[in-house]
Amino acid sequence: MGSKVADPRSGGQKAEPALDELRQRIDAVDLQIQNAINERAALARQVARAKRDSGDDEDFYRPDREAEILRQVTDRNRGPLSAEAMVRLFKEIISACLALQKPLCVAFLGPEGTFTEAAALKHFGRFVKTRPVDAIDAVFREVEAGTAQYGVVPVENSTEGVISYTLDEFVHSPLKICGEVGLRIHQHLMSRAGQLGAVRRIYSHQQSLAQCRKWLDLNLPGIRREAVPSNAIAARRAARKTDAAAIAGDVAAETYELPIVAANIEDDPGNTTRFLVVGHRSVPPTGQDKTSLLLSAANRPGALYALLEPFSRKGISMTRIESRPSRRENWEYVFFVDIQGHADEPVVKEALEEIRDRASLLKVLGSYPRAFM
């Protein structure tokens, strides 16, 4: 029998369910959730059989369909769980159901424990097969060769800027951008030393060392800092020593079983890295898309303005532009441009047709759903 508590609106008493009753209700809801998930999984298997019967069984992953599902999840969410928490839960459910149909293999910039692996798991869920490779160009090669269906590569950081190696790969690669992932970068100092005073050397990627410079200067002045190719390598090295530390993320700490001595030591708490998902297939419009382009024009006054003017005139928002040497001729540049909208939308298509007439090079790198959180 539940206890009584005062109800200020009625001036009387109302029953408060007992703890055991609440737990029984939770158990009943858990059963409903489990049955519903298994029902969804059974339907996913039926979808797989229908696709195989129609001859379309190369790739069951549909970024546009997933974007539609996750948008519905956020639109109908009323709490108390946040929309972000709901999206994460549904991504794992989708990932598990997809694995029943045909497991995906996703290549990423390794080794295990990098932020790129964390981005791959955030985007695809933990039921995919991941394949770590040792360089950005190797991610592209794995996908081009069909060893992996998709790849995940970093493209820019909010404090350190663009990753030029990634942009350069798009110049010649036939792969298309199929999605993007935004990952809040939390840097942790991890070590078997157990305390800051016992640390004599710090390993990390040069960008992470730069992102934590103020904290290191204040808390570990004079301690040797050694740049390595990735934070995962840093964690792996630190795991072998008792007087060394690494700066890396949660996945690296978990992978290499390193205790976190100091958490969230990044100088900018809003530090975020953007990653791109690359694959072979184009993604249909979802209504909330982004398009990435590669542009080049003759080296003459006003050439860049002439290239971009159709976007302004047609009300298309440009969200990013980066220049890189073309490597074909001195002082000739190519421009990487992101715009809002899908290349198949009429207004975007019209703008691209105008630009194609003015450009010496126009390559649509891909249209894809904008990142969820």
HUSULVEN-V389267 format. One line per field, one symbol per residue. ss: DSSP state (@ for helix, = for strand, . for the rest). phi: phi as a letter, one per 20 degrees, with the letter a starting at -180 (. if undefined). A space follows every 50 residues. Layout:
ss: ???
phi: ???
//
This chain:
ss: ..====......====..@@@@@@@@@@@@@@@@@@@@@@@@@@@@@@@@ @@@.........@@@@@@@@@@@@@@......@@@@@@@@@@@@@@@@@@ @@..=====.....@@@@@@@@@@....=====..@@@@@@@@@@....= =======...==.@@@@@@@@@...=========...====....@@@.. ====.@@@@@@.@@@@@@@....====...@@@@@@@@.....=====.@ @@@@@....===.........========.........========.... ..@@@@@@@@@@@....========.......========.....@@@@@ @@@@@@@@..=========....
phi: .ffdcfdffdmddcfdgfgfffffffgffgffffffffffffffffffff fffendcfbefcgffffffffffffefcnfffffffffffffffffffff fagedcebfefgoefffffffffdnedeedcfcebfffffffffenfcfc cccfcacfddnfefffgffffdfefdfdaccdcfedececaefnbffeed bcdafgfffffdgfffffdcfnffddfcfbfffgfffffecdcdccdadg fffffdldfeebdleffdfegcddddddaeefdffdnccccdcdcbbffb gnffgffeggfffemefedabcdbgfmdbgmdcdcecdceodfefgffff fffffgfeeebccefqdbfffel
//
